[in-house]
Amino acid sequence: MAFQQGLSGLNAASRNLDVIGHNIANANTVGTKASRAEFAEVYATSINASGGTNAGIGVAVASVSQMFTQGNITVTGNDLDVAINGNGFYELTMPNGAINYTRAGMFKLDRDGNIVTNDGGRLMGYPTDASGMRTGFESQPLRLMTGGPIPARQTENITAVFNLDARAPVAAAAVPPTPFGTYGTTITAFDQQGLEIPVSLVFEKIGNNQWNVYTGVNGADPALSAPFQIDFLPDGTLDPGVVIPPLELASPNDPAAVFNVELNFGGATQFGTSFAVSDLTQDGYRPGELTSLGISDAGVIMARYSNGQSIAAGQIALVNFRNVQGLSPVGGGNWVQTFASGEPVRGAPGEGNMGSLRAGALEDSNVDLTAELVAMMTAQRAYQANAQTIKTQDQVLSTLLNMR
């Protein structure tokens, strides 16, 4: 009887329509991967059966697999939208502690500064230093400081790159004498609380290739300070034997709270051109509130603050699997690992076979609507054909029963 074959065909075609309907329904779901029903024929066999004479007894759905092909990348302009261009999955720690994996990069900040998905999964990443260099290989939830300002940083180093005019006369011998402060510059340092401390540097030529440096801190007149001497070599570069003493600064809130700041003049020169300061920097800053953030192609999250500082908050981690088809979908655009998928292989974006990241963009679903509509019509015709086999077998059986 062909009822079994027809019934199995109806079930398989119905399952195929379910898969196609799921694909069409998620054609606009970010990070969704299209599914495909895969069929296998079914035969009845026995130990002593000889091949070539057995008729098949129908069809079965062997597997519903997902096609992990790259979806189109659409630019959104949202800072926390991140698309993966290539292999890999984001790693998430769900509210119940489970580990999920996703390709949907629609992230947000919760009230505690955690980077999360719509269903509360916390994005995992690697710790970095302030410049974005990775400092560890154990993934952890990524978090930004949004609850208050980042603390101030006390100045520890001042770097000045300048050129002193080799044509300048010795200040005391010039007629009229070179005014004090002709060659000078200023910079602002910071104490532990982020309070500003003005620092002045004045240069005065005292001899051939010899200059005195006067410093004024906390508003003091540089002319009243005890100078130190810097010397230049005949080629105009700073004598490497010059010893530059540290500056002693005092907090505006507490003059007794003093601290030392190192001066670096390593790039100073004395050439026959006008005095100019080409670089003047210090490493302190005042407190600042989070204003925006950016994510590089390597996944480094740079938080930008109102004090002008950009500080790395971590690096997004990616994972991959030897058998991505072995991942089990759990809804919400997430998958979990199984025995078939193998253990996750962790890495950073752009390393090895991991894809790079595109911030301000999302990966679209890879569902091809045109192909799905054609497949739906084909599945519908297959369903009708299997129903026809049942109808035909019913007519054959009816004929047998009505024989006289």
C-alpha positions in Angstrom: 0.0 0.0 0.0 1.3 3.5 -0.9 -0.5 5.2 2.0 2.7 5.2 4.1 4.8 6.7 1.3 2.2 9.4 0.7 1.8 10.2 4.4 5.5 10.5 4.9 5.7 12.8 1.8 2.9 15.0 3.3 4.7 15.2 6.6 8.0 16.1 4.9 6.5 18.7 2.6 4.6 20.2 5.6 7.9 20.4 7.5 9.6 22.0 4.5 6.8 24.6 4.3 7.4 25.3 8.0 11.1 25.9 7.4 10.4 28.2 4.4 7.8 30.1 6.4 10.3 30.7 9.2 12.8 32.0 6.7 10.4 34.4 5.2 9.2 35.6 8.6 12.8 36.5 9.5 13.8 38.1 6.3 14.3 41.4 8.1 15.7 40.0 11.4 19.3 41.1 12.0 21.8 38.3 12.0 19.3 35.6 11.1 20.7 32.6 9.1 18.4 30.9 6.6 17.4 27.3 7.3 17.0 24.4 4.9 15.1 21.1 5.3 17.2 18.2 4.1 15.4 14.9 3.2 16.4 11.3 3.2 14.7 8.3 1.6 13.5 5.5 3.8 13.7 1.7 3.0 12.6 -1.3 4.9 15.4 -3.9 5.0 16.1 -7.1 6.8 19.3 -9.1 7.4 18.5 -11.6 4.6 17.1 -9.1 2.1 18.6 -9.1 -1.3 19.2 -5.7 -2.9 17.4 -4.3 -5.9 13.9 -5.6 -5.2 12.8 -3.6 -2.2 10.5 -0.6 -2.7 11.0 2.5 -0.6 8.6 3.2 2.1 8.8 7.0 2.0 10.8 10.0 3.0 12.0 11.5 6.3 13.4 14.9 7.2 17.1 14.0 8.0 18.0 17.5 9.3 17.1 21.1 9.3 20.4 22.9 8.8 21.3 26.6 8.8 23.3 28.3 6.1 26.0 30.4 7.8 26.7 32.6 4.8 27.6 36.3 5.1 24.6 38.6 5.1 24.6 42.1 3.6 26.0 44.8 5.9 23.8 47.9 6.3 25.1 51.1 7.8 23.0 52.5 10.6 25.2 55.2 12.2 24.4 53.9 15.7 27.6 53.7 17.8 26.7 50.4 19.4 25.6 48.6 16.3 28.4 46.3 15.2 28.5 43.9 12.3 30.8 41.0 11.8 32.3 40.9 8.3 33.6 37.3 8.1 33.7 34.3 10.5 32.8 34.4 14.2 30.1 35.0 16.8 29.7 37.4 19.7 29.9 35.7 23.1 27.1 36.6 25.5 26.5 35.8 29.2 22.8 35.6 29.6 20.9 36.7 32.8 20.6 33.1 33.9 24.4 32.5 33.5 24.2 30.5 30.3 26.6 31.3 27.5 25.0 32.1 24.1 26.5 33.1 20.8 25.0 35.5 18.3 25.7 37.4 15.0 23.2 40.1 15.8 25.2 43.1 16.9 22.4 45.4 18.2 24.0 46.3 21.5 22.9 48.8 24.1 24.1 50.2 27.5 22.1 49.2 30.6 21.9 51.4 33.7 25.1 49.9 35.1 27.2 50.6 31.9 27.2 47.0 30.7 27.0 46.4 26.9 23.9 44.2 26.5 21.6 42.7 23.9 17.8 43.2 23.8 17.3 40.1 25.9 19.8 41.1 28.6 22.9 39.1 27.4 26.1 40.8 28.4 28.7 41.2 25.6 32.0 39.5 26.5 35.5 40.9 25.7 39.1 41.1 26.7 40.6 43.6 29.1 42.9 46.3 27.7 45.0 49.1 29.0 44.0 52.8 28.4 45.5 52.8 24.9 43.7 49.7 23.8 46.5 47.1 24.1 45.1 43.7 25.3 46.2 42.8 28.8 44.6 39.4 29.2 43.1 36.5 27.3 40.2 35.6 29.7 36.9 37.0 28.4 34.8 39.1 30.8 31.7 41.3 30.5 32.4 44.6 28.9 31.4 47.7 30.9 31.7 51.4 30.6 31.9 54.0 33.4 28.5 55.7 33.1 27.6 56.1 36.8 29.8 59.1 37.3 32.8 61.0 36.0 36.1 59.2 35.5 38.6 60.3 38.1 41.2 63.0 37.4 44.8 62.0 36.8 47.7 63.8 38.3 50.4 65.0 35.9 53.5 63.0 36.1 55.4 64.0 32.9 55.7 67.1 30.8 57.2 66.8 27.3 58.4 69.8 25.3 59.8 69.7 21.8 61.1 73.2 20.7 63.7 74.9 18.7 65.8 77.7 20.2 67.1 80.3 17.7 70.9 79.7 17.3 71.2 83.3 16.0 70.0 84.8 19.2 72.6 86.9 21.0 73.6 86.2 24.6 70.8 87.9 26.6 73.0 90.0 28.9 75.4 91.1 26.1 72.7 92.2 23.7 72.2 95.9 23.2 69.6 96.6 24.3 69.4 93.5 26.5 67.0 90.7 25.3 63.8 91.1 27.3 63.1 88.3 29.8 60.4 86.0 28.4 61.2 86.5 24.7 61.6 82.8 24.5 59.0 81.0 26.6 55.8 79.0 26.7 53.2 77.8 29.2 51.2 74.6 29.9 48.6 73.5 32.4 49.2 70.6 34.7 46.8 68.9 37.1 46.8 67.7 40.6 45.1 64.5 41.9 41.7 66.3 42.0 42.0 67.6 38.5 42.7 71.2 39.6 44.7 73.3 37.1 48.3 74.3 37.9 49.9 76.7 35.4 53.4 76.0 34.5 55.7 78.5 32.7 59.0 77.8 30.9 61.3 80.7 29.9 64.6 80.2 28.1 67.5 82.7 28.2 70.8 82.4 26.2 73.8 82.7 28.5 76.6 81.5 26.1 77.4 79.7 22.9 75.1 76.6 22.8 74.1 77.3 26.5 70.7 78.3 27.8 69.2 78.8 31.2 65.7 77.5 31.8 63.5 79.3 34.3 60.3 77.7 35.6 57.2 79.3 37.1 54.6 77.1 38.9 51.4 77.9 40.8 51.4 81.5 39.3 54.9 82.3 40.5 57.1 84.6 38.4 59.7 82.5 36.5 62.2 85.2 36.9 62.3 84.6 40.6 63.1 80.8 40.2 66.5 79.2 40.3 67.3 78.3 36.7 68.9 75.1 35.4 71.2 74.9 32.4 70.8 73.0 29.1 73.6 72.6 26.5 73.5 71.8 22.8 76.0 70.0 20.7 77.6 71.6 17.7 75.1 69.9 15.4 72.2 71.6 17.3 70.9 68.6 19.2 70.5 68.5 23.0 73.5 67.3 24.8 72.5 63.8 26.2 74.5 64.6 29.3 72.1 67.4 30.4 70.3 66.7 33.6 66.9 68.2 33.8 65.6 68.4 37.4 61.9 67.6 38.1 59.4 70.3 38.8 57.9 70.6 42.2 54.2 71.4 42.0 51.7 72.1 44.8 47.9 71.5 44.8 45.9 74.7 44.7 43.7 73.3 47.5 46.6 72.4 49.8 50.0 74.1 49.2 51.5 71.5 51.4 50.5 68.7 49.1 53.5 68.8 46.7 54.4 66.4 44.0 57.2 66.1 41.4 56.7 66.2 37.6 59.4 65.0 35.2 60.5 67.3 32.4 61.4 65.8 29.0 63.3 68.0 26.5 64.7 65.1 24.5 63.5 66.6 21.2 64.8 70.1 21.8 67.1 71.6 19.2 69.1 74.8 18.6 69.0 75.6 14.9 69.4 78.9 13.0 65.7 79.5 12.7 63.0 81.2 14.7 62.0 80.0 18.1 59.1 77.6 17.9 57.4 75.0 20.1 56.3 72.1 18.0 55.0 69.8 20.8 54.0 70.5 24.4 52.1 67.8 26.2 51.4 66.5 29.7 49.7 63.3 30.9 47.3 64.6 33.5 43.6 65.5 33.1 40.6 66.7 34.9 37.5 64.5 35.7 35.2 63.8 32.7 31.8 62.5 31.8 31.2 59.9 29.1 30.1 61.7 25.9 30.4 59.0 23.1 32.2 55.9 22.1 33.7 54.3 19.1 34.6 50.7 18.1 37.5 49.9 15.8 37.7 47.2 13.2 39.7 45.2 15.8 36.9 45.5 18.3 38.6 47.9 20.7 36.0 50.1 22.4 37.2 53.7 22.9 35.2 55.7 25.3 35.4 59.5 24.8 34.9 61.8 27.8 34.1 65.5 28.2 37.7 66.2 29.4 39.0 65.3 25.9 40.3 61.9 26.9 39.7 58.7 25.0 40.2 55.6 27.1 39.9 52.0 25.9 37.2 50.1 27.8 38.1 46.6 26.4 38.1 44.6 23.2 35.2 42.7 21.8 35.9 38.9 21.8 34.8 36.6 18.9 34.5 32.9 19.0 34.2 30.3 16.2 33.5 26.6 16.0 34.9 23.7 13.9 31.3 22.7 13.1 29.0 25.7 13.1 26.2 23.4 11.8 26.4 21.7 15.2 25.2 24.8 17.0 21.7 24.7 18.4 19.5 27.7 17.9 17.7 28.8 21.1 15.7 31.9 19.7 16.4 35.5 19.9 19.1 35.2 17.3 21.2 33.2 19.7 22.9 29.7 19.5 24.4 27.4 22.1 27.2 25.0 21.7 26.6 21.3 21.6 28.8 18.1 21.4 28.5 18.2 17.7 29.7 21.9 17.4 32.8 21.3 19.5 34.4 23.7 21.9 34.5 27.4 21.0 37.8 28.8 19.6 38.3 32.3 21.0 40.1 35.1 19.4 40.0 38.8 18.6 38.5 40.4 15.5 40.8 40.3 12.5 43.1 37.6 14.0 43.5 34.3 12.3 40.3 33.3 10.5 38.1 35.7 12.6 36.2 38.3 10.8 36.7 42.1 11.3 34.1 44.3 12.8 32.2 47.2 11.2 30.9 49.7 13.8 27.8 51.7 13.1 26.4 48.9 10.9 24.4 45.6 11.2 24.5 42.3 9.3 21.2 41.7 7.6 19.5 38.3 7.3 20.9 36.1 4.6 17.4 35.0 3.6 16.9 35.4 -0.2 13.2 36.2 -0.5 13.0 35.3 -4.2 14.5 31.9 -3.7 12.2 31.2 -0.7 9.1 32.1 -2.6 10.1 29.7 -5.4 10.9 27.0 -2.9 7.5 27.6 -1.3 5.7 27.0 -4.6 7.8 23.9 -5.1 7.0 22.6 -1.6 3.3 23.3 -2.2 3.3 21.3 -5.4 5.2 18.4 -3.6 2.5 18.4 -1.0 -0.3 18.3 -3.6 1.5 15.5 -5.4 1.8 13.4 -2.3 -1.8 14.0 -1.5 -2.6 12.7 -5.0 -0.7 9.5 -4.4 -2.9 8.9 -1.4 -6.0 9.7 -3.4 -4.9 7.3 -6.2 -4.2 4.5 -3.7 -7.6 5.0 -2.2 -9.2 4.6 -5.6 -7.2 1.4 -6.2 -8.3 0.0 -2.8 -11.9 1.0 -3.5 -11.8 -0.8 -6.8 -10.5 -4.0 -5.2 -13.2 -3.9 -2.5 -15.9 -3.4 -5.1 -14.9 -6.4 -7.3 -17.6 -9.1 -7.5 
